[in-house]
Amino acid sequence: VRMAARAEAAGAVISLTDVQKIVKETSGFFRLDTDDGEYYAKAVIYACGARPKTLGLPGEAELVGHGVSYCALCDGSFFKGKDVAVVGGGNSAFDDVLLLSERCRHVTLIHRRSSFRAEQILVERVKQRNNISFLTDTTVSELIQENGQLTALMLKSKIGKDETLPVSGLFVALGRLPDTELLTGLAALDENGYVFTDEKMAVPETPGLFAAGDCRKKSVRQLTTAVSDGTVAAVSACTYLEQPK
C-alpha cells in the first residue's frame, strides 16, 4: 500500500483492471484493451508472472501455507526435522529434494512414472542421500488434513494399490505456467511459454515492449530477481521513450 501511495505521489496512475488484448498499431503506439476501455502507450512493461502447476486436488488451495507449498527454497526451512514429500520428476523436483534433505528428517519423492526427466547426475546425487526415498508409478489422490493443517497424503499406484503417507509438508514441483498469452504475435516464446528478452528486458521483436519477472526466460525465479528485472525494465523503458522518433 505504501509503495502504491508513493508511486501515485510521483505521478503514476494505477488502474486495477484486466487487460484483454495488446496491439502494436502502425502509429507506433500500443493499444491495451481492458475492462475499463482502451489505453494507449509508447512503451509497455509486461510483468504478469507465472503460476505454479497444481495437483488440482480438493482442498489444495486452502492448504497452501498450511503444509502445501510450491517453493522449497522459500518454505523448506519451516519443515526442519519433519517428514515431507515432493511431487515431480524433473530437474526442479530433484533440486527441491536435495535442498529439503538437508533440512528435513525424511523426504519422499513421488512421481507418476517409472522414469525421470531429471538429468542423470541429479538422480544419482539424490540416490546417495540416506534420508530420501522414491515412490514411482504413484500419484497423490487426496490431501488429508486436520484442523486446517496437512497431516498425510493418500497415494494411488498404477496397480491400484492405495496407501497413506504421513507428512507435514508437500512440495509440488510440476513446473510453472507463465501468463504470456497476451504476447502472442508480439514476442518470441520458448516451448514452455516464457518470453525471450535481452539484458535490458527488451523484447527484440517489438520495439517499446519490455518484460520483467517470472514470465521471462531465465534461470532463477525469485522475488529478488523479479524486482531486479523490474528496475532494469523501467530504466530501459524510460531510455526508449527519450529516444527521438
C-alpha positions in Angstrom: 0.0 0.0 0.0 2.8 2.4 0.9 4.6 1.6 -2.4 1.4 2.3 -4.3 0.9 5.6 -2.5 4.5 6.7 -3.2 4.1 5.8 -6.9 0.9 7.9 -7.1 2.5 10.7 -5.3 5.2 10.7 -8.0 2.6 10.9 -10.7 1.7 7.3 -11.5 -1.8 6.4 -12.3 -2.9 3.0 -11.0 -5.8 1.2 -12.8 -6.9 -2.1 -11.3 -8.4 -3.7 -14.4 -7.9 -6.7 -16.6 -6.1 -6.4 -19.9 -7.8 -8.4 -22.6 -5.5 -7.6 -25.6 -2.3 -5.8 -26.5 -1.9 -4.5 -30.1 1.1 -2.6 -31.6 -0.5 -0.1 -34.0 1.0 1.4 -37.1 1.4 4.7 -35.3 3.9 3.0 -33.0 1.7 3.2 -30.0 0.4 0.2 -28.1 -3.3 -0.2 -27.6 -4.3 -2.1 -24.5 -7.9 -3.2 -24.5 -9.1 -3.5 -20.9 -12.3 -4.0 -18.9 -12.3 -0.2 -18.4 -11.7 0.7 -22.0 -8.7 1.4 -24.2 -5.3 2.6 -23.0 -2.5 3.9 -25.3 1.2 3.9 -24.5 4.5 4.3 -26.3 6.1 1.7 -24.1 4.7 -1.3 -22.2 6.4 -3.4 -19.5 4.8 -6.8 -19.3 5.2 -8.4 -15.8 2.4 -10.8 -15.4 4.5 -13.5 -13.8 3.9 -17.3 -13.8 1.7 -19.5 -11.7 2.7 -23.0 -10.4 1.1 -26.1 -11.8 -1.1 -27.6 -9.2 -2.3 -31.1 -8.4 -5.9 -30.0 -8.8 -7.0 -31.8 -5.7 -9.9 -30.7 -3.4 -8.6 -28.5 -0.5 -5.2 -27.9 -2.2 -5.6 -24.1 -2.4 -6.8 -23.9 1.3 -3.7 -25.8 2.4 -1.2 -23.5 0.8 0.8 -22.1 3.7 -0.5 -24.9 5.9 1.5 -27.8 4.6 1.3 -27.4 0.8 4.0 -25.4 -1.0 5.3 -24.8 -4.5 8.7 -23.4 -3.5 11.1 -25.5 -1.4 13.6 -22.7 -1.4 11.0 -20.3 0.1 9.4 -22.6 2.6 11.8 -25.5 3.2 13.1 -24.1 6.5 9.6 -24.3 8.1 9.8 -28.1 7.9 13.2 -28.6 9.6 13.3 -32.0 11.2 10.0 -33.1 9.7 8.9 -35.6 7.1 7.9 -34.1 3.7 7.1 -35.2 0.2 7.9 -33.8 -3.2 5.8 -34.4 -6.3 7.6 -34.3 -9.7 10.2 -35.9 -11.9 12.1 -33.1 -13.5 15.2 -31.1 -12.5 13.2 -28.8 -10.3 11.8 -31.7 -8.3 15.2 -33.2 -7.7 16.7 -29.8 -6.8 13.9 -29.5 -4.2 14.5 -33.0 -2.9 18.2 -32.3 -2.4 17.5 -29.0 -0.7 14.9 -30.4 1.6 17.0 -33.4 2.5 19.5 -31.0 4.2 16.7 -29.7 6.5 14.1 -32.3 6.9 14.2 -35.7 8.6 12.9 -37.6 5.6 11.9 -36.7 2.0 9.8 -38.9 -0.2 9.8 -38.2 -4.0 6.6 -39.1 -5.6 6.4 -39.5 -9.4 3.7 -40.8 -11.7 6.1 -42.6 -14.0 8.8 -45.1 -13.5 11.5 -43.0 -15.2 12.5 -39.4 -14.5 13.0 -36.4 -16.8 15.7 -35.0 -14.5 19.4 -35.1 -15.5 21.1 -38.3 -14.5 23.6 -36.5 -12.4 20.8 -35.2 -10.2 19.2 -38.6 -10.0 22.5 -40.1 -8.8 23.0 -37.4 -6.2 19.6 -37.9 -4.8 20.1 -41.7 -4.6 23.2 -41.2 -2.5 21.2 -39.4 0.3 20.1 -41.8 3.1 17.0 -39.8 4.1 15.4 -39.8 0.6 13.0 -42.5 -0.7 11.2 -42.9 -4.1 7.6 -43.8 -4.9 7.3 -44.2 -8.6 4.3 -45.0 -10.7 2.4 -43.3 -8.0 0.1 -40.2 -7.7 -1.4 -38.2 -4.9 -5.1 -38.8 -4.8 -6.1 -37.0 -1.7 -4.8 -34.5 0.8 -5.5 -35.4 4.4 -5.7 -32.5 6.9 -6.6 -32.0 10.5 -7.6 -28.6 11.9 -6.6 -27.0 8.6 -3.1 -28.4 8.5 -1.8 -31.1 6.2 -1.1 -34.4 8.0 -0.9 -37.1 5.3 -1.3 -38.0 1.7 -3.5 -40.6 0.2 -1.5 -42.3 -2.6 -2.5 -44.4 -5.5 -0.2 -46.6 -7.5 -0.6 -47.8 -11.1 -1.6 -51.2 -9.9 -4.4 -49.7 -8.0 -3.0 -50.0 -4.5 -3.9 -47.2 -2.0 -1.7 -46.2 0.9 -1.4 -43.3 3.3 1.9 -41.4 3.7 2.1 -39.2 6.9 3.8 -35.9 6.1 4.0 -32.4 7.5 4.7 -30.8 4.1 4.0 -31.4 0.4 6.1 -29.6 -2.2 4.6 -29.6 -5.7 7.3 -29.3 -8.3 5.5 -29.8 -11.6 6.7 -26.7 -13.2 5.1 -23.3 -13.8 2.7 -21.7 -16.3 3.8 -18.2 -17.5 0.9 -15.8 -18.1 2.1 -14.8 -21.6 -1.0 -15.4 -23.7 -1.3 -11.7 -24.4 2.1 -11.6 -26.0 1.1 -13.9 -28.9 2.3 -12.2 -32.1 4.3 -9.6 -30.2 7.1 -11.7 -28.7 9.0 -15.0 -29.2 8.2 -17.5 -26.6 10.1 -20.7 -25.7 8.5 -24.1 -25.6 7.1 -23.5 -22.2 5.7 -20.1 -23.0 8.3 -17.9 -21.4 9.2 -14.7 -23.2 12.7 -14.0 -24.6 14.3 -10.7 -23.7 17.7 -9.1 -24.0 19.7 -8.0 -20.9 17.8 -4.7 -21.0 14.5 -6.6 -20.6 13.5 -5.5 -24.1 11.5 -7.8 -26.4 13.6 -7.8 -29.6 10.7 -8.4 -32.0 8.7 -5.4 -30.8 10.4 -2.1 -30.0 8.8 -0.5 -26.9 7.8 -3.7 -25.4 9.7 -4.9 -22.3 9.1 -8.0 -20.0 10.2 -8.5 -16.4 9.8 -11.1 -13.7 8.8 -14.7 -13.7 7.2 -14.6 -17.2 10.7 -14.0 -18.7 13.0 -16.8 -19.9 15.7 -17.0 -17.2 17.3 -19.5 -14.8 16.2 -18.1 -11.4 12.7 -17.0 -10.4 12.6 -15.4 -7.0 11.2 -12.2 -5.6 14.7 -10.6 -5.7 15.2 -11.4 -9.4 11.8 -10.1 -10.3 12.4 -6.8 -8.6 15.8 -6.5 -10.3 14.1 -7.2 -13.7 11.5 -4.5 -13.0 14.2 -2.0 -12.2 16.1 -2.7 -15.4 12.9 -2.7 -17.5 11.8 0.6 -16.0 15.1 2.3 -16.8 15.1 0.8 -20.3 11.6 1.9 -21.0 12.5 5.5 -19.9 15.5 5.4 -22.2 13.4 4.2 -25.1 10.9 7.0 -24.6 13.6 9.6 -24.6 14.9 8.5 -28.0 14.0 10.7 -30.9 11.4 9.1 -33.1 
